[in-house]
Amino acid sequence: MPIKCENVTKSFGQVQALKGVSITFEEGKIYGLLGRNGAGKSTLLNILTGRIFADSGSVTVDGEPAIENDRAQSKIFLMSEKTLHPDAMKVREAFRWAKAFYPDFDEDYAMNLAGDFALNTGAKIAGLSTGYHSIFKLILALSVNVPYVLLDEPILGLDANHRELFYKRLLEKYAEEPFAVVLSTHLIEEVASLVEDVVIIKEGQVLRQESRDSLLSQGYTVSGGAAAVETYIQGRSVLGVDSLGGLRTAYVLGQPDKSAGSAQDLEFGPMDLQKLFIQLTNS
């Protein structure tokens, strides 16, 4: 059974953050929730977890209403920018308290992860650096053992080594027992190989929701000299064009036509998720 969000709207004053959003997140999949700043991603995740209320529409978890329903919400964990731990609480104390709210929280696993990331479990949470604060929250998210884990900008402040370690541990955990992961991130290139389904939100509306492979199979890139590329793309469905000096790269919907007159001077390649996202949300 999934999380279902149906026709959800939300406004903050004159700003309409979500406009009739309908999305389904199924168990056992890794989703990429993609959108530019202000697209409504965080608002959506906060509505799913009951931190804020929608103006209209409905959210269900495994068929049950999600709002003010402890049983439904116990199946979801949201890692967001803020934590609500007391300033004086230490990391290891937070691990112990987590089990009170999430009975399947694996404290031993959390402590092992802390060792992997060199997180001092005796440190106060309020005193952690930005990167280690993110690591602390990621360890909680990987240890709660709930069906739905929502990660809002999870790798904020992490260096390349720690990001790589997080992706590795996430995939190990997922392979052991699949659960739903929703990754909301701006580092699309890094997560492109992890995600199975992609949800693109633009200005509070769902632009696309489909599998990554299906989305990328709908187009291709064509690169080469400016004149040859311009000749080739005439009459084709073009999402956008990048220029660098005398070179052009076009992002084209459909299948490549390598028999075209100018094709011999061109290079064809697969669509890139980050580039596709940029072109879709710019257009």
DRENLOTI-224727 format. One record per atom (N, C-alpha, C): residue in three letters; x, z, y. Coordinates in steps of 0.2 Angstrom, whole numbers, plus 5000, padded with zeros to 4 digits. Layout:
ALAXZY...
# end
This chain:
MET500450004994MET500050005000MET500450005006PRO500249975012PRO500749965017PRO500550005023ILE500950005028ILE500750025035ILE500349965038LYS499749975041LYS499449915044LYS499249935051CYS499449895056CYS499349895063CYS498849845065GLU498249855067GLU497749805068GLU497449805075ASN497649755079ASN497349735085ASN497549795090VAL498149825090VAL498349885094VAL498449855101THR498249895106THR498349885113THR498649945116LYS499049945121LYS499250005124LYS499549985131SER499250025136SER499450015143SER499750075146PHE500250065151PHE500550125155PHE500350105162GLY499850125165GLY499650105171GLY499450035172GLN499849995176GLN499649925176GLN500049885171VAL500449915168VAL500949875163VAL500549875156GLN500449825153GLN500149815146GLN500749805141ALA500949865138ALA501449865133ALA501349825127LEU500749835124LEU500549795118LEU499849765119LYS499849705117LYS499249665118LYS498949635111GLY498549675108GLY498149655102GLY498649645096VAL499149695095VAL499649685090VAL499349695083SER499449655078SER499349665071SER499949645067ILE500149695063ILE500749695059ILE500649735053THR500949715048THR500949745041THR501649755039PHE501849825037PHE502449835034PHE502349865027GLU502649825022GLU502549845015GLU503049885013GLU502949925008GLU503449965005GLU503949915001GLY504649945001GLY505149904997GLY505349845001LYS505349845007LYS505649785011LYS506049815017ILE506549775019ILE506949785025ILE506649735030TYR506449765036TYR506149725041TYR506649725047GLY506649675051GLY507049675057GLY506449665063LEU506449715067LEU505949715072LEU506349695079LEU506149635081LEU506649605086LEU506249595092GLY506549605098GLY506149595104GLY506649615110ARG506549575116ARG506949595122ARG506749665124ASN507149685129ASN507049755132ASN506349745135GLY505949795134GLY505249805137GLY504749765133ALA504949735127ALA504449695123ALA503949735120GLY504049805119GLY503549845116GLY503749875109LYS504349865107LYS504549885101LYS504449965100SER504749995105SER504750075104SER504050095105THR503650065109THR502950085110THR502650085103LEU502750025100LEU502350015093LEU502650065088LEU503250085088LEU503550135083LEU503250205085ASN503150215091ASN502950285093ASN502150285091ILE501750235092ILE501050235090ILE501050245082LEU501450205078LEU501350215071LEU501450285069THR501850325072THR502050395070THR501650445074GLY501150425078GLY500750465082GLY501050505087ARG501650485090ARG501950515096ARG501550495102ILE501250435102ILE500850415108ILE500250385104PHE499650385108PHE499050355105PHE498950285108ALA498650235104ALA498450175107ALA497850175111ASP497750125115ASP497150125119ASP496550095115SER496750055110SER496250025105SER496649995099GLY496249985094GLY496549965088GLY496550015083SER496850005077SER496950055072SER497650045068VAL497850105066VAL498450105062VAL498250145055THR498450115049THR498350155043THR498950155039VAL499050205035VAL499650215031VAL499350225024ASP499450175019ASP499250175013ASP498450185013GLY498150155017GLY497450145017GLY497050205021GLU497450255023GLU497250315027GLU497350305035PRO496950335039PRO497050335046PRO497750365047ALA498150345052ALA498750375053ALA498750425058ILE498250425063ILE498250465069ILE498050535067GLU498450585069GLU498250655067GLU498050665060ASN498450635056ASN498350645048ASN499050665045ASP499150725044ASP499750755041ASP500050715035ARG499550705031ARG499750675024ARG499950605025ALA499650565030ALA499950495031ALA500550505035GLN500650545040GLN501250545044GLN501850575040SER501750615034SER502250645030SER502650585026LYS502350525026LYS502650465023LYS503050425027ILE503150445034ILE503450405039ILE504050445042PHE504550425043PHE505150455047PHE505350405052LEU505350425059LEU505550385064LEU506150415067MET506750375067MET507350395071MET507250355078SER507250395083SER507150375090SER507750405094GLU507750385100GLU508250405105GLU508250475106LYS507650515106LYS507650585107LYS507550625100THR507850685100THR507750735095THR507450795098LEU507050825094LEU506750885097LEU507050955094HIS507650955092HIS507951015090HIS508151055096PRO508151125094PRO508351175100PRO509151155101ASP509351175108ASP509951165110ASP510551195106ALA510351255104ALA510851295100ALA510851285093MET510451235090MET510451225083MET511051185081LYS511351205075LYS511951165072LYS511651115067VAL512151065066VAL511951015061VAL511651035054ARG512051085051ARG511851105045ARG511251145045GLU511051175050GLU510451215051GLU509851165051ALA509951105055ALA509451055055ALA509351025048PHE509851015044PHE509750995038PHE509251035034ARG509451105034ARG508951155031ARG508251145033TRP508151145040TRP507551145042TRP507151075040ALA507551025040ALA507250955038ALA506850965031LYS507051005027LYS506751015020LYS506051045021ALA505951085026ALA505351115027ALA504751065029PHE504951015033PHE504550965035PHE504450905030TYR505050895027TYR505050835022TYR505350865015PRO504850885011PRO505050925004PRO505550885000ASP505550815001ASP506050774997ASP506750765000PHE506850795006PHE507450795009PHE508050815005ASP508550775004ASP509050784999ASP509650815004GLU509750885004GLU510250915008GLU510950905005ASP511050904999ASP511650884996ASP511950814998TYR511450764998TYR511650705000TYR511750695007ALA511450735011ALA511550735018ALA512250765020MET512450815016MET513050845017MET513650795015ASN513550765010ASN514050715008ASN514050655013LEU513550635016LEU513550585021LEU513950605027ALA513750675029ALA514150705034ALA514950695033GLY515150705027GLY515850705025GLY516050635026ASP515650585024ASP515850515024ASP515950495031PHE515550515036PHE515550495043PHE516050545047ALA516250595044ALA516750645047ALA516350685053LEU515650695051LEU515250735056LEU515350805054ASN515550845059ASN515550915059ASN514950955058THR514750975052THR514051005051THR514051075055GLY514551105057GLY514551165061GLY514451155068ALA514451095070ALA514351085078ALA513651085080LYS513551105086LYS512951105089LYS512651035090ILE512051025089ILE511750955090ILE511850935097ALA511650975101ALA511650965109ALA512350945111GLY512850965107GLY513550955110GLY513850885107LEU513550855102LEU513750795099LEU513850735104SER514350695103SER514450635107SER513850585106THR513850535110THR513250485108THR513350455101GLY513950435099GLY513950405093GLY513850455087TYR514050515088TYR513950565082TYR513250595083HIS512950585088HIS512150605089HIS511850555085SER511950485085SER511650435081SER511850445074ILE512450465072ILE512650475065ILE512150535062PHE512150585066PHE511650645064PHE510950615062LYS510750575067LYS510050555066LYS509950505060LEU510450465059LEU510450415053LEU510550455047ILE510950505046ILE510950545040ILE510250575039LEU509950605044LEU509250625042LEU508850575040ALA508850515043ALA508450455041ALA508550435033LEU509150435031LEU509350415025LEU509250475019SER509150535022SER509050585017SER508350615016VAL507850585020VAL507150615020VAL506850595014ASN506950535011ASN506650505005ASN505850505006VAL505650465011VAL504950445012VAL504850375011PRO504250345010PRO504150275009PRO504350235015TYR504250255021TYR504350215027TYR504850255032VAL505450215033VAL505950245038VAL505950195043LEU505850215049LEU505850175055LEU506450195060LEU506850145061LEU507450155065LEU507450115071ASP507450155077ASP507450125083ASP508150125087GLU508450075087GLU509150065090GLU509550115086PRO509650105080PRO509950165076PRO510750165077ILE511050115079ILE511750115079ILE512050125086LEU511650155091LEU511850165098LEU512450205098GLY513050185101GLY513650215102GLY514050215096LEU513950185090LEU514350185084LEU514850135085ASP515450155083ASP516050105083ASP515950055077ALA516350005076ALA516249955071ALA516349985064ASN516750025063ASN516850055056ASN516250095054HIS515950135059HIS515350175057HIS514750135056ARG514750075060ARG514150035059ARG514150005052GLU514749985050GLU514849955043GLU514750005038LEU514950065039LEU514750115034LEU514050135034PHE513750135039PHE512950145039PHE512650085035TYR512850025037TYR512449965033TYR512649975025LYS513249995024LYS513350005017LYS512950055013ARG512950115016ARG512550175014ARG511850155013LEU511550115018LEU510850105018LEU510650055013LEU511150005011LEU510949955006LEU511049994999GLU511550034999GLU511650074992GLU510950114991LYS510750154996LYS510150194995LYS509550144994TYR509450094997TYR508950044996TYR508950014989ALA509550004986ALA509649974980ALA509450024974GLU509550084976GLU509450134971GLU508650144970GLU508350144976GLU507550154975GLU507250124982PRO507050064981PRO506850024988PRO506250064991PHE506350064998PHE505850095002PHE505750045008ALA505250055013ALA505250015018ALA505650035024VAL506049995027VAL506550005032VAL506349955038VAL506249985044VAL506049945050VAL506649955054LEU507049905055LEU507649905060LEU507449875066SER507449915072SER507349885078SER507949895082THR508249835083THR508949835086THR509049765090HIS509549775094HIS509749715098HIS510349685095LEU510749715090LEU511249685087LEU511049645081ILE510749585083ILE510349545078ILE510849515073GLU511449495076GLU511949455071GLU512149505066GLU512249565067GLU512449615062GLU511949625057VAL511349625058VAL510849645053VAL510549585050ALA510749525052ALA510349465050ALA510449455042SER510949475039SER511049475032SER510649525028LEU510449585032LEU510149635029LEU509349625028VAL509049605033VAL508349605034VAL508049545029GLU507449565026GLU507149515022GLU506549485026ASP506249525030ASP505649495034ASP505849515042VAL505549465046VAL505749475053VAL505049475057VAL505049525062VAL504449525066VAL504749515073ILE504549465077ILE504749455084ILE504249475089ILE504349515093ILE503849535098ILE504049505105LYS503649475109LYS503749455115LYS503249475120GLU503449515125GLU502949535130GLU502349565127GLY502449605122GLY501849645120GLY501449615114GLN501649555112GLN501249515107GLN501749495102VAL501449485096VAL501849465090VAL501949385090LEU502549365091LEU502749295091LEU502849265084ARG503149305080ARG503249285073ARG503249345068GLN502949335062GLN503049385057GLN503149345050GLU503749335048GLU503749305041GLU504449315038SER504549295032SER505249305029SER505849275033ARG506349305033ARG506949285037ARG507149205034ASP507149205028ASP507249135025ASP506749085027SER506149095027SER505649055029SER505749035037LEU505849085041LEU505949075048LEU506549025049LEU507149045046LEU507749005047LEU507648935044SER507248925039SER507148855036SER506748805040GLN506448835045GLN506048785050GLN506448745055GLY507148755055GLY507548725060GLY508248715058TYR508648695062TYR509348685061TYR509748675068THR510348675068THR510748665074THR511148595073VAL511248565079VAL511648505079VAL512048505085SER512748495083SER513248505088SER513648445089GLY513948435095GLY514448375096GLY514548365103GLY514748305105GLY514848285112GLY514148275115ALA514148295121ALA513548295125ALA513048235124ALA513348175125ALA513048115125ALA512648105118ALA513048115113ALA512848105106ALA512248155104VAL512348215106VAL511748265105VAL511148245109GLU511248225115GLU510648215119GLU510348155117THR510648105114THR510348045111THR509948065105TYR510248105100TYR509948125094TYR509348165095ILE509348215100ILE508748255101ILE508148225105GLN508248165107GLN507648125110GLN507048125106GLY506448145108GLY505848145104GLY505848195098ARG506348245098ARG506248295093ARG506048355096SER505848405092SER505548475094SER506148515095VAL506348525101VAL507048565103VAL506848635106LEU507048685103LEU506948755105LEU507448765112GLY508048735111GLY508448755117GLY509148715116VAL509548715121VAL510248685121VAL510748725124ASP511248745121ASP511848775124ASP512348725126SER512748735131SER513248685134SER513848725135LEU514448695133LEU515048725134LEU515548665136GLY515648655142GLY516048595144GLY515748535142GLY516048485139GLY515748425136GLY515348425130LEU515348485127LEU515048495120LEU514348525121ARG513848505116ARG513148535116ARG513048555109THR512648615109THR512348635103THR511548635104ALA511148605100ALA510448605101ALA510148635095TYR509548675096TYR509248715091TYR508548675090VAL508448645084VAL507948595083VAL507548615077LEU506848615078LEU506348625073LEU506348565068GLY506148575062GLY506148515057GLY506748515053GLN506848455050GLN507448445045GLN507848395048PRO508548405047PRO509048355050PRO508948285048ASP509048235052ASP509048165051ASP509748145051LYS510148145046LYS510848125046LYS510948045046SER510348015045SER510447935046SER510347915053ALA510147955057ALA510047935064ALA510747905067GLY510647855072GLY511247815074GLY511747855077SER511647915080SER512147955083SER512448015078ALA512148015072ALA512248075068ALA512948075065GLN513248015065GLN513948015062GLN514448055066ASP514248065073ASP514748095077ASP514548175078LEU514048195074LEU513748265075LEU513948305069GLU513848375070GLU513848415065GLU513248455064PHE512948465058PHE512348495057PHE512448565053GLY512048615055GLY512148675052GLY511448715052PRO511548775048PRO510848815048PRO510748845054MET510048865055MET509848895061MET510148975060ASP510348995066ASP510649065066ASP510049105069LEU509949165066LEU509449215068LEU509449235075GLN510049255077GLN510149275084GLN509949225089LYS510249165088LYS510149105092LYS509449085092LEU509149085086LEU508449065086LEU507949115090PHE508149185089PHE507849235093PHE507849225101ILE508449205103ILE508649195110ILE508149135112GLN508249085109GLN507849025111GLN507049035111LEU506849075106LEU506149085105LEU505849135111THR506249175113THR506049225118THR506249205125ASN506649155125ASN506749125132ASN506249075134SER505949045129SER505548985130SER504849005133
# end
